[in-house]
Amino acid sequence: MDRYVGVADWDLSTRKANEVYIRRVIKPALGHLQVREMSDLQDVPVATLQHALAVLADEGLVVVRQGRTAVVAGDPVIDRRSGRAPRDRDHDCRRAGCQPHVCRPMTAKTIRNIHSILSGAFATAKRWEWIARNPAESAQPPAVMRRPPPATTPEDVAKVITEGRKTHPVLALYLWLVAISGARRGELCALQVGDIDLNQGVLHIAFNYVVVDGQRVRKDTKTLQDRYLAIDPVTCAMIREHLDAIRAELAGLGLQLPADAYVFSNDPMGARPWNPDWATHKASDLAAAAGVKLNIKGLRHYTASQLLAARFDLRAYGTDSGAGSFRSIQNMQMVLIAALNSEKSTGFLTNALAPPS
């Protein structure tokens, strides 16, 4: 597994998530085995091994623990969970209200992610001729039921943006653009002054910004596609107001705002963009102050729900965008991008939000 991690073609955020799965699930369960040793089990059907393990567990001879190595019943279990701060000797769990740990089954999405890692590792081992076949191909990962987040009402979105205009105008503009464009949080954090054409009313989404373990990267978008989105006059006016305020402050110091400055930045020159996690927390705090339960991901889905509720024919936009169907999330995004390039749709979304004065 260590050799595979070194050559796996993962981006920064995917690598971070996969390394957590490997450390917490895969290595405790399979880390004591070398892939060559598994070749001895190649001729044993998977169903036979599963049945044997189930029989041993039913008879109490082994204890199967979720996400960890099975142990022989009666043997002491060593807790290897390092990194946790030692509990204070004077700590009283009953007084503190501590709850006992309850193991929960993994979600279907988690199982599919782990299966994907194992399948890639075994495929690499097969390509290196370490094993004869990929045992992960015999496993059928569970289907994932996609549950769309609850729809956000225009009234709730307007409350959050209005509250932001009072306490944090730049964050209000950020959330406004999320609602109007449906862009991801990292895509707006990566937005630079040169990506905006206020005269033509066009927003260029070309990059995504991520921060993992302190490493800051401006990389390609999640779909590996840049796109141009139409923005209405109200949105243009709000962006112009924000940029003019920055330019006025810099002019007093004899400086100019460069074209590669980030639109959303706490740096006076826009040299470093917002951390997407910081933006998420600030948005949640702002929503709580407005008495609304709202997050950035739910705000992104606001765009689709409002266009559908207004009876916009997204399938017509899908034909124009080349998506063809709604069978994948990426196709749905292509449809929304095409729809958002319509002045009619952007104007509708702006009116629905009751633009702040």
C-alpha positions as a Markdown table, in Angstrom:
| # | Residue | x | y | z |
|---|---|---|---|---|
| 1 | Met | 0.0 | 0.0 | 0.0 |
| 2 | Asp | 2.9 | 2.4 | 0.8 |
| 3 | Arg | 4.3 | 1.8 | -2.7 |
| 4 | Tyr | 1.0 | 2.4 | -4.3 |
| 5 | Val | 0.5 | 5.7 | -2.4 |
| 6 | Gly | 3.8 | 6.9 | -3.7 |
| 7 | Val | 2.7 | 6.5 | -7.3 |
| 8 | Ala | -1.0 | 7.1 | -7.2 |
| 9 | Asp | -2.2 | 9.9 | -9.4 |
| 10 | Trp | -4.3 | 11.8 | -6.8 |
| 11 | Asp | -4.8 | 15.5 | -6.5 |
| 12 | Leu | -4.0 | 17.2 | -3.2 |
| 13 | Ser | -7.4 | 17.0 | -1.5 |
| 14 | Thr | -8.1 | 13.5 | -2.7 |
| 15 | Arg | -4.7 | 12.3 | -1.5 |
| 16 | Lys | -5.4 | 13.7 | 2.0 |
| 17 | Ala | -8.8 | 12.0 | 2.2 |
| 18 | Asn | -7.4 | 8.7 | 0.9 |
| 19 | Glu | -4.5 | 8.7 | 3.3 |
| 20 | Val | -7.0 | 9.0 | 6.2 |
| 21 | Tyr | -8.9 | 5.9 | 4.9 |
| 22 | Ile | -5.6 | 4.0 | 4.6 |
| 23 | Arg | -4.4 | 4.9 | 8.0 |
| 24 | Arg | -7.7 | 4.4 | 9.9 |
| 25 | Val | -9.3 | 1.5 | 8.0 |
| 26 | Ile | -7.2 | -0.3 | 5.4 |
| 27 | Lys | -3.9 | -0.7 | 7.3 |
| 28 | Pro | -5.4 | -1.9 | 10.6 |
| 29 | Ala | -7.3 | -4.5 | 8.7 |
| 30 | Leu | -4.8 | -5.6 | 6.0 |
| 31 | Gly | -1.5 | -3.8 | 6.9 |
| 32 | His | 0.0 | -6.9 | 8.4 |
| 33 | Leu | -0.2 | -8.7 | 5.0 |
| 34 | Gln | 2.1 | -8.3 | 2.1 |
| 35 | Val | 0.5 | -8.4 | -1.3 |
| 36 | Arg | 2.6 | -11.4 | -2.3 |
| 37 | Glu | 1.2 | -13.3 | 0.6 |
| 38 | Met | -2.3 | -12.7 | -0.7 |
| 39 | Ser | -1.4 | -14.6 | -3.9 |
| 40 | Asp | -1.7 | -17.8 | -1.9 |
| 41 | Leu | -5.4 | -17.1 | -1.4 |
| 42 | Gln | -6.0 | -16.4 | -5.1 |
| 43 | Asp | -7.5 | -19.8 | -5.8 |
| 44 | Val | -9.9 | -19.6 | -2.8 |
| 45 | Pro | -13.3 | -18.2 | -3.7 |
| 46 | Val | -14.1 | -15.0 | -1.9 |
| 47 | Ala | -17.5 | -16.3 | -0.8 |
| 48 | Thr | -15.7 | -19.2 | 0.9 |
| 49 | Leu | -13.6 | -16.9 | 3.0 |
| 50 | Gln | -16.6 | -14.7 | 3.9 |
| 51 | His | -18.6 | -17.8 | 5.0 |
| 52 | Ala | -15.7 | -19.1 | 7.0 |
| 53 | Leu | -15.2 | -15.8 | 8.9 |
| 54 | Ala | -19.0 | -15.6 | 9.5 |
| 55 | Val | -19.1 | -19.1 | 11.0 |
| 56 | Leu | -16.1 | -18.4 | 13.3 |
| 57 | Ala | -17.8 | -15.2 | 14.4 |
| 58 | Asp | -21.1 | -17.0 | 15.1 |
| 59 | Glu | -19.4 | -19.6 | 17.2 |
| 60 | Gly | -17.6 | -17.0 | 19.2 |
| 61 | Leu | -14.1 | -18.0 | 18.1 |
| 62 | Val | -13.3 | -14.6 | 16.6 |
| 63 | Val | -14.5 | -11.1 | 17.1 |
| 64 | Val | -15.0 | -9.1 | 14.0 |
| 65 | Arg | -14.5 | -5.4 | 14.7 |
| 66 | Gln | -15.7 | -2.8 | 12.2 |
| 67 | Gly | -12.7 | -1.2 | 10.4 |
| 68 | Arg | -10.1 | -3.1 | 12.4 |
| 69 | Thr | -8.4 | -6.5 | 12.5 |
| 70 | Ala | -10.5 | -9.4 | 13.7 |
| 71 | Val | -9.1 | -10.9 | 16.9 |
| 72 | Val | -9.4 | -14.3 | 18.6 |
| 73 | Ala | -12.1 | -14.3 | 21.2 |
| 74 | Gly | -10.8 | -13.9 | 24.8 |
| 75 | Asp | -7.4 | -12.4 | 23.8 |
| 76 | Pro | -6.6 | -9.0 | 25.2 |
| 77 | Val | -7.2 | -6.1 | 22.8 |
| 78 | Ile | -4.4 | -3.6 | 22.8 |
| 79 | Asp | -5.6 | 0.0 | 22.2 |
| 80 | Arg | -3.1 | 1.5 | 19.7 |
| 81 | Arg | -4.9 | 4.7 | 19.3 |
| 82 | Ser | -2.0 | 7.1 | 19.7 |
| 83 | Gly | -2.3 | 10.8 | 19.5 |
| 84 | Arg | -5.1 | 11.3 | 21.9 |
| 85 | Ala | -4.4 | 13.5 | 24.8 |
| 86 | Pro | -4.3 | 11.5 | 28.1 |
| 87 | Arg | -7.3 | 11.9 | 30.2 |
| 88 | Asp | -6.9 | 13.9 | 33.4 |
| 89 | Arg | -6.7 | 11.6 | 36.4 |
| 90 | Asp | -9.3 | 13.7 | 38.2 |
| 91 | His | -11.7 | 13.4 | 35.2 |
| 92 | Asp | -15.1 | 12.1 | 36.1 |
| 93 | Cys | -17.0 | 10.7 | 33.1 |
| 94 | Arg | -20.3 | 10.6 | 34.9 |
| 95 | Arg | -20.0 | 14.2 | 36.0 |
| 96 | Ala | -18.8 | 15.4 | 32.7 |
| 97 | Gly | -21.6 | 13.6 | 30.9 |
| 98 | Cys | -19.3 | 11.4 | 28.7 |
| 99 | Gln | -21.1 | 9.0 | 26.5 |
| 100 | Pro | -19.7 | 5.5 | 25.6 |
| 101 | His | -18.4 | 5.0 | 22.1 |
| 102 | Val | -20.9 | 3.4 | 19.8 |
| 103 | Cys | -19.7 | 1.8 | 16.6 |
| 104 | Arg | -21.7 | 2.7 | 13.5 |
| 105 | Pro | -21.6 | 1.0 | 10.2 |
| 106 | Met | -19.8 | 2.7 | 7.4 |
| 107 | Thr | -21.8 | 4.5 | 4.9 |
| 108 | Ala | -22.1 | 3.2 | 1.3 |
| 109 | Lys | -20.0 | 6.2 | 0.1 |
| 110 | Thr | -17.2 | 5.4 | 2.5 |
| 111 | Ile | -17.2 | 1.7 | 1.5 |
| 112 | Arg | -17.1 | 2.7 | -2.2 |
| 113 | Asn | -14.2 | 5.1 | -1.5 |
| 114 | Ile | -12.2 | 2.3 | 0.3 |
| 115 | His | -13.0 | -0.2 | -2.4 |
| 116 | Ser | -11.7 | 2.3 | -5.0 |
| 117 | Ile | -8.4 | 2.6 | -3.1 |
| 118 | Leu | -8.0 | -1.1 | -2.8 |
| 119 | Ser | -8.9 | -1.7 | -6.4 |
| 120 | Gly | -6.3 | 0.8 | -7.6 |
| 121 | Ala | -3.7 | -0.7 | -5.3 |
| 122 | Phe | -4.3 | -4.2 | -6.5 |
| 123 | Ala | -4.5 | -3.1 | -10.1 |
| 124 | Thr | -1.1 | -1.6 | -9.7 |
| 125 | Ala | 0.3 | -4.7 | -8.0 |
| 126 | Lys | -1.1 | -6.8 | -10.9 |
| 127 | Arg | 0.5 | -4.4 | -13.4 |
| 128 | Trp | 3.8 | -4.9 | -11.6 |
| 129 | Glu | 3.2 | -8.7 | -11.8 |
| 130 | Trp | 3.2 | -9.1 | -8.0 |
| 131 | Ile | -0.2 | -10.9 | -8.1 |
| 132 | Ala | -2.1 | -12.8 | -10.8 |
| 133 | Arg | -5.4 | -11.0 | -10.5 |
| 134 | Asn | -7.1 | -8.1 | -8.8 |
| 135 | Pro | -9.2 | -9.5 | -5.9 |
| 136 | Ala | -11.1 | -6.2 | -5.5 |
| 137 | Glu | -12.8 | -7.0 | -8.8 |
| 138 | Ser | -14.7 | -9.8 | -7.1 |
| 139 | Ala | -16.3 | -7.4 | -4.6 |
| 140 | Gln | -19.4 | -5.4 | -5.5 |
| 141 | Pro | -19.5 | -2.1 | -3.6 |
| 142 | Pro | -22.9 | -0.9 | -2.4 |
| 143 | Ala | -25.0 | 1.6 | -4.4 |
| 144 | Val | -25.0 | 5.1 | -3.1 |
| 145 | Met | -28.4 | 6.8 | -2.7 |
| 146 | Arg | -28.0 | 10.5 | -3.4 |
| 147 | Arg | -30.1 | 12.6 | -1.1 |
| 148 | Pro | -30.3 | 16.2 | -2.2 |
| 149 | Pro | -30.0 | 18.8 | 0.5 |
| 150 | Pro | -33.2 | 20.5 | 1.6 |
| 151 | Ala | -34.1 | 23.5 | -0.6 |
| 152 | Thr | -33.2 | 26.9 | 0.7 |
| 153 | Thr | -35.9 | 29.6 | 0.4 |
| 154 | Pro | -35.1 | 33.0 | -1.1 |
| 155 | Glu | -36.2 | 34.6 | 2.1 |
| 156 | Asp | -33.6 | 32.8 | 4.1 |
| 157 | Val | -30.8 | 33.6 | 1.6 |
| 158 | Ala | -31.9 | 37.3 | 1.6 |
| 159 | Lys | -31.8 | 37.4 | 5.4 |
| 160 | Val | -28.2 | 36.1 | 5.5 |
| 161 | Ile | -27.0 | 38.4 | 2.8 |
| 162 | Thr | -28.8 | 41.4 | 4.4 |
| 163 | Glu | -27.1 | 40.5 | 7.7 |
| 164 | Gly | -23.8 | 40.3 | 5.9 |
| 165 | Arg | -24.2 | 43.7 | 4.3 |
| 166 | Lys | -24.4 | 45.1 | 7.9 |
| 167 | Thr | -21.5 | 43.2 | 9.5 |
| 168 | His | -19.3 | 41.8 | 6.7 |
| 169 | Pro | -20.1 | 43.3 | 3.3 |
| 170 | Val | -17.4 | 41.3 | 1.5 |
| 171 | Leu | -18.7 | 38.0 | 2.8 |
| 172 | Ala | -22.2 | 39.1 | 1.7 |
| 173 | Leu | -20.9 | 39.6 | -1.8 |
| 174 | Tyr | -19.2 | 36.2 | -1.7 |
| 175 | Leu | -22.4 | 34.5 | -0.7 |
| 176 | Trp | -24.3 | 36.5 | -3.3 |
| 177 | Leu | -22.1 | 35.1 | -6.0 |
| 178 | Val | -22.5 | 31.6 | -4.7 |
| 179 | Ala | -26.2 | 31.9 | -4.9 |
| 180 | Ile | -26.2 | 33.6 | -8.3 |
| 181 | Ser | -23.5 | 31.5 | -10.0 |
| 182 | Gly | -23.7 | 28.2 | -8.2 |
| 183 | Ala | -19.8 | 28.2 | -8.1 |
| 184 | Arg | -18.0 | 26.1 | -5.5 |
| 185 | Arg | -16.4 | 27.8 | -2.5 |
| 186 | Gly | -12.8 | 27.2 | -3.7 |
| 187 | Glu | -13.7 | 28.5 | -7.2 |
| 188 | Leu | -14.7 | 31.9 | -5.8 |
| 189 | Cys | -11.8 | 32.0 | -3.5 |
| 190 | Ala | -9.5 | 31.5 | -6.6 |
| 191 | Leu | -11.3 | 34.3 | -8.4 |
| 192 | Gln | -9.0 | 37.1 | -9.5 |
| 193 | Val | -9.7 | 40.7 | -10.7 |
| 194 | Gly | -8.7 | 39.8 | -14.2 |
| 195 | Asp | -11.3 | 37.0 | -14.3 |
| 196 | Ile | -14.2 | 39.6 | -14.2 |
| 197 | Asp | -15.4 | 41.6 | -17.1 |
| 198 | Leu | -17.9 | 44.1 | -15.7 |
| 199 | Asn | -18.4 | 45.9 | -19.0 |
| 200 | Gln | -19.6 | 42.6 | -20.7 |
| 201 | Gly | -21.1 | 41.2 | -17.5 |
| 202 | Val | -19.0 | 38.0 | -17.6 |
| 203 | Leu | -17.4 | 35.9 | -14.8 |
| 204 | His | -14.6 | 33.6 | -15.7 |
| 205 | Ile | -14.4 | 30.5 | -13.4 |
| 206 | Ala | -11.1 | 28.9 | -14.3 |
| 207 | Phe | -9.4 | 27.6 | -11.1 |
| 208 | Asn | -10.1 | 26.1 | -7.7 |
| 209 | Tyr | -8.3 | 27.0 | -4.5 |
| 210 | Val | -7.6 | 24.4 | -1.8 |
| 211 | Val | -5.6 | 24.4 | 1.5 |
| 212 | Val | -4.5 | 21.0 | 2.8 |
| 213 | Asp | -2.2 | 20.7 | 5.8 |
| 214 | Gly | -1.1 | 24.3 | 5.3 |
| 215 | Gln | -0.3 | 23.8 | 1.6 |
| 216 | Arg | -2.0 | 26.3 | -0.5 |
| 217 | Val | -2.7 | 25.4 | -4.1 |
| 218 | Arg | -4.5 | 27.1 | -7.0 |
| 219 | Lys | -5.4 | 24.3 | -9.2 |
| 220 | Asp | -7.8 | 23.3 | -12.0 |
| 221 | Thr | -11.5 | 23.1 | -11.2 |
| 222 | Lys | -13.0 | 19.9 | -10.0 |
| 223 | Thr | -14.5 | 19.1 | -13.5 |
| 224 | Leu | -11.2 | 20.2 | -15.1 |
| 225 | Gln | -13.2 | 22.7 | -17.2 |
| 226 | Asp | -13.2 | 26.5 | -17.0 |
| 227 | Arg | -16.4 | 28.3 | -17.8 |
| 228 | Tyr | -17.8 | 31.8 | -18.5 |
| 229 | Leu | -20.9 | 32.8 | -16.6 |
| 230 | Ala | -23.2 | 35.7 | -17.4 |
| 231 | Ile | -23.9 | 38.1 | -14.4 |
| 232 | Asp | -26.6 | 40.6 | -14.3 |
| 233 | Pro | -26.2 | 44.4 | -13.8 |
| 234 | Val | -27.0 | 44.3 | -10.1 |
| 235 | Thr | -24.2 | 41.7 | -9.5 |
| 236 | Cys | -21.9 | 43.8 | -11.6 |
| 237 | Ala | -22.7 | 46.9 | -9.5 |
| 238 | Met | -22.0 | 45.0 | -6.3 |
| 239 | Ile | -18.6 | 43.7 | -7.5 |
| 240 | Arg | -17.7 | 47.2 | -8.9 |
| 241 | Glu | -18.5 | 48.7 | -5.5 |
| 242 | His | -16.2 | 46.2 | -3.7 |
| 243 | Leu | -13.3 | 46.7 | -6.1 |
| 244 | Asp | -13.7 | 50.5 | -6.2 |
| 245 | Ala | -13.4 | 50.6 | -2.4 |
| 246 | Ile | -10.2 | 48.6 | -2.5 |
| 247 | Arg | -8.7 | 50.7 | -5.3 |
| 248 | Ala | -9.6 | 53.9 | -3.3 |
| 249 | Glu | -7.7 | 52.7 | -0.3 |
| 250 | Leu | -4.7 | 51.7 | -2.4 |
| 251 | Ala | -4.7 | 55.0 | -4.3 |
| 252 | Gly | -4.2 | 56.8 | -1.0 |
| 253 | Leu | -1.0 | 54.9 | -0.6 |
| 254 | Gly | 0.1 | 55.4 | -4.2 |
| 255 | Leu | -0.6 | 51.8 | -5.1 |
| 256 | Gln | -2.8 | 50.1 | -7.7 |
| 257 | Leu | -4.8 | 46.9 | -7.6 |
| 258 | Pro | -3.1 | 44.3 | -9.9 |
| 259 | Ala | -5.1 | 42.2 | -12.3 |
| 260 | Asp | -3.9 | 39.0 | -10.5 |
| 261 | Ala | -5.2 | 40.2 | -7.1 |
| 262 | Tyr | -7.7 | 37.9 | -5.5 |
| 263 | Val | -11.2 | 39.3 | -5.3 |
| 264 | Phe | -11.8 | 37.8 | -1.8 |
| 265 | Ser | -8.7 | 38.3 | 0.3 |
| 266 | Asn | -7.8 | 39.7 | 3.7 |
| 267 | Asp | -4.6 | 41.0 | 2.2 |
| 268 | Pro | -4.7 | 44.7 | 1.2 |
| 269 | Met | -3.1 | 43.9 | -2.2 |
| 270 | Gly | -5.2 | 40.7 | -2.6 |
| 271 | Ala | -2.0 | 38.6 | -2.6 |
| 272 | Arg | -3.5 | 35.7 | -0.8 |
| 273 | Pro | -7.1 | 34.5 | -1.1 |
| 274 | Trp | -9.5 | 33.4 | 1.6 |
| 275 | Asn | -9.1 | 29.9 | 2.9 |
| 276 | Pro | -12.2 | 28.0 | 1.8 |
| 277 | Asp | -12.6 | 26.5 | 5.2 |
| 278 | Trp | -12.5 | 30.0 | 6.8 |
| 279 | Ala | -15.2 | 31.1 | 4.3 |
| 280 | Thr | -17.4 | 28.2 | 5.3 |
| 281 | His | -17.1 | 28.9 | 9.0 |
| 282 | Lys | -17.7 | 32.6 | 8.5 |
| 283 | Ala | -20.8 | 31.8 | 6.4 |
| 284 | Ser | -22.2 | 29.5 | 9.0 |
| 285 | Asp | -21.6 | 32.2 | 11.7 |
| 286 | Leu | -23.3 | 34.8 | 9.6 |
| 287 | Ala | -26.3 | 32.5 | 9.0 |
| 288 | Ala | -26.6 | 31.8 | 12.7 |
| 289 | Ala | -26.5 | 35.6 | 13.4 |
| 290 | Ala | -29.4 | 35.9 | 10.9 |
| 291 | Gly | -31.3 | 33.1 | 12.6 |
| 292 | Val | -31.1 | 30.9 | 9.5 |
| 293 | Lys | -29.6 | 27.4 | 9.1 |
| 294 | Leu | -27.6 | 27.7 | 5.9 |
| 295 | Asn | -24.2 | 26.6 | 4.5 |
| 296 | Ile | -22.3 | 27.2 | 1.3 |
| 297 | Lys | -23.1 | 23.8 | -0.2 |
| 298 | Gly | -26.8 | 24.3 | 0.4 |
| 299 | Leu | -26.5 | 27.8 | -1.1 |
| 300 | Arg | -25.0 | 26.3 | -4.3 |
| 301 | His | -28.0 | 24.0 | -4.7 |
| 302 | Tyr | -30.3 | 27.1 | -4.3 |
| 303 | Thr | -29.5 | 28.0 | -7.9 |
| 304 | Ala | -30.8 | 24.7 | -9.3 |
| 305 | Ser | -33.8 | 24.6 | -7.1 |
| 306 | Gln | -34.9 | 28.1 | -7.9 |
| 307 | Leu | -34.5 | 27.7 | -11.7 |
| 308 | Leu | -36.5 | 24.4 | -11.5 |
| 309 | Ala | -39.2 | 26.0 | -9.4 |
| 310 | Ala | -39.5 | 28.8 | -11.9 |
| 311 | Arg | -40.1 | 26.2 | -14.6 |
| 312 | Phe | -36.9 | 26.9 | -16.5 |
| 313 | Asp | -36.5 | 24.2 | -19.1 |
| 314 | Leu | -33.1 | 22.9 | -18.0 |
| 315 | Arg | -33.3 | 20.1 | -20.5 |
| 316 | Ala | -33.2 | 22.6 | -23.3 |
| 317 | Tyr | -30.1 | 24.2 | -21.8 |
| 318 | Gly | -28.7 | 20.6 | -21.5 |
| 319 | Thr | -29.0 | 20.1 | -25.2 |
| 320 | Asp | -27.2 | 23.4 | -25.9 |
| 321 | Ser | -24.4 | 22.6 | -23.4 |
| 322 | Gly | -23.8 | 19.1 | -24.8 |
| 323 | Ala | -24.7 | 17.4 | -21.5 |
| 324 | Gly | -27.5 | 15.4 | -23.0 |
| 325 | Ser | -28.9 | 14.0 | -19.8 |
| 326 | Phe | -29.0 | 14.3 | -16.0 |
| 327 | Arg | -27.4 | 10.9 | -15.4 |
| 328 | Ser | -24.3 | 12.4 | -13.7 |
| 329 | Ile | -23.5 | 15.3 | -11.4 |
| 330 | Gln | -21.1 | 16.7 | -14.0 |
| 331 | Asn | -23.8 | 16.7 | -16.7 |
| 332 | Met | -26.1 | 18.5 | -14.3 |
| 333 | Gln | -23.5 | 21.1 | -13.7 |
| 334 | Met | -23.0 | 21.6 | -17.4 |
| 335 | Val | -26.8 | 22.1 | -17.7 |
| 336 | Leu | -26.8 | 24.7 | -15.0 |
| 337 | Ile | -23.8 | 26.5 | -16.5 |
| 338 | Ala | -25.6 | 26.8 | -19.8 |
| 339 | Ala | -28.8 | 28.0 | -18.0 |
| 340 | Leu | -26.8 | 30.6 | -16.0 |
| 341 | Asn | -25.4 | 32.0 | -19.2 |
| 342 | Ser | -29.0 | 33.1 | -20.0 |
| 343 | Glu | -29.7 | 36.7 | -19.0 |
| 344 | Lys | -33.2 | 35.6 | -18.2 |
| 345 | Ser | -32.1 | 33.2 | -15.6 |
| 346 | Thr | -29.6 | 35.4 | -13.9 |
| 347 | Gly | -32.1 | 38.2 | -13.8 |
| 348 | Phe | -34.7 | 35.9 | -12.2 |
| 349 | Leu | -32.3 | 34.8 | -9.5 |
| 350 | Thr | -31.4 | 38.4 | -8.7 |
| 351 | Asn | -35.0 | 39.4 | -8.4 |
| 352 | Ala | -35.8 | 36.4 | -6.3 |
| 353 | Leu | -33.2 | 37.4 | -3.8 |
| 354 | Ala | -34.5 | 40.9 | -3.4 |
| 355 | Pro | -31.1 | 42.6 | -4.0 |
| 356 | Pro | -30.0 | 44.6 | -1.0 |
| 357 | Ser | -29.9 | 48.3 | -1.2 |
